[in-house]
Amino acid sequence: MDWTSKTVLVTGAGSGIGRALCVTLASKGCKVTAVDVNVDGAEETVRLMKAQGGSGIAVQCDVQDDAAQRAAFSRHMQAWNSLDVAVLNAGIMEKGDFVKSEETAWQTTLDINLRAVLVGAHLATQIMRKQGSKIQAKGSILLVASAGGLFPMPPSPVYAASKAGLVHFTRSASGRLAKAGISLYCLCPQFVDTPLVANVKRLGQSMPEMGSQLLRPQRVAEASLLLLEDESAHGKVLMVHASGRLYEWVAPKGNLKKAYAGSTPGAQQSSSGAHAELARWASSGVPAQRRKLQVHRLSSDFRAATRIVSEPLPAPSALPPGHILVRRAYAGINASDINYTAGRYFGSAEVAAKRLPFDAGFESVGAVAAVGPDVHRFSVGQPVAELAYGAFSEWAVVPAKHALAVPMLAPEIVALLTSGLTASIGLQEAGRLRSGETVLVTAAAGGVGQFVVQLAKQAGSTVIATCGSEDKARLLRRLGADRIVNYRQESLKEVLRKEYPKGIDVIWESVGGDMFRTCTKALGQGGRLIVIGMMSQYADGWGASEVAPGLPELLLWKSATVVGFFLLHYAHLYKSHLQRLVAAWQSGRLHVAMDGHGFRGLEGVAAAQDCLHSGQSVGKLYVQLASDLPARARSRM
């Protein structure tokens, strides 16, 4: 389905599944109305949609109020003049105790989860049946129910009844709606990691059918799109398993009928369907020449230092032993890319000049297109990550021993490479972080900083995070930072002096210059300052300068430490730390913030570098190298 310019209304859009779906639809070019009782949540969703380049409006609405819901649909039509898809997602968990309480709070659950959804479906139907022609599809309605509508839920019987009502409404009404040109679907996810599911452990113990693993909201959003894009799925009720796989449900015996012909992109990508799709994409049309970015002169100006060149690419049948051919999908953008183009990774400018021309880029994710002799760990279609020089290339012949197996082809995996590994390994090896310590993170909303904030919080630290814009401050609030300092609005030096007079235990520093000087003075007794970079000095070079007069004396009297951390020295830890990071992301314990500028192709790398060093990026910057990515390789930001 071509989603471009489709108009979609989503209820319950202020968080969780609704937000994930809105952002995903916006990234595909949809015009989206985000409806929620919490207008702040709806407006934040719209902000995230616009960051993806999409269009959206926020509408406050308590769906229990029929007039308010009718007004929300009217507001949608005023804004977009059509309704292609209605996703009725608003819902609550059980209110009150049906057995022990004489109160009737449980009725609210029925009102919101069942009656209000049917009101929304009726409103959508009346709009859709008046648009389009007799031979055209007029619209689609998706009801977001729950696996609790399929399995018994002893702890929440009213909730289960409300969701079961949506299941049977779908089966009962879909035929008549089809005659009117309207498709009706129902999606039943297992437990999803949202504010709605606060007691999942207790429910999971009493309901083994629901499982205890939490689905990420993004997986449910992806399942929704798979369902809506399948013209043959009209009237179907599909369960989203915790693995991300979809199952078609048959009511009378309560059995899983069959695995649905599709899974969410976040589902186990080792499955045969996903593997086959990536194999077709990676291995079809292997070119005789590959394009790559090459450094042809030494400069901190990335655009001036590099150019796109072509060179012969070995045929799949001619790969050397122990090597694999990789078609790359995404490459990461890092602050040190311009250090590399300036020749600072070679010991001296003279040595670097002798190496010209050389390939640029540090990290990438792709799929195996072919395997050479003596390669047994990888197969065609398998997603792989690489931490190696020369990542800004559409194709690559890679020693198999240097490739890292990953469970999926996604840009978020790129973020977990240089950025995620620097944070994870650096805090462990250089920071020696202990629970209860205070941690200061500079450039905290960037590719690396976002992970330092989260990992430090998970370790039991109090986190102070610096940034330079309100957009970045909002991200840091979502990541759980305890104190956010927007250095454009307040003095970090004064905040540290007044609010943290005993000093800071661990400082994560990547800015350099004045920021480094401020940080050294803020160290507490026994404090550790970890230097991972000096972004403010990269463009002008690393010339020797007295950046911190009196530093030796300060370290002596405080028994403090300044330690440098360079990721390449810890290659032996890549695999174990990456596995932990990916598992944390997949389970929802780790958020991966991806910058939404959307740079594409080798031609977009220089612009992405400009964006990074201008301070405009929020989260991890990356470039999509391939123009024809399969559905299973698209971003889930």
PyMOL commands that set and color helices and strands:
alter all, ss='L'
color gray80, all
select helices_A, chain A and resi 16-27+39-51+66-80+106-128+147-149+157-179+200-206+208-210+217-229+231-233+272-283+302-305+316-318+337-341+349-355+400-402+411-415+418-431+449-458+470-479+492-499+514-522+535-538+551-558+567-587+602-614+631-633
alter helices_A, ss='H'
color red, helices_A
select strands_A, chain A and resi 7-11+31-36+55-60+85-88+139-144+182-189+237-240+245-250+255-263+289-295+306-312+323-332+358-359+363-371+383-387+395-399+404-405+438-441+462-467+483-486+504-509+523-531+561-564+599-600+622-624
alter strands_A, ss='S'
color yellow, strands_A
deselect
rebuild
show_as cartoon
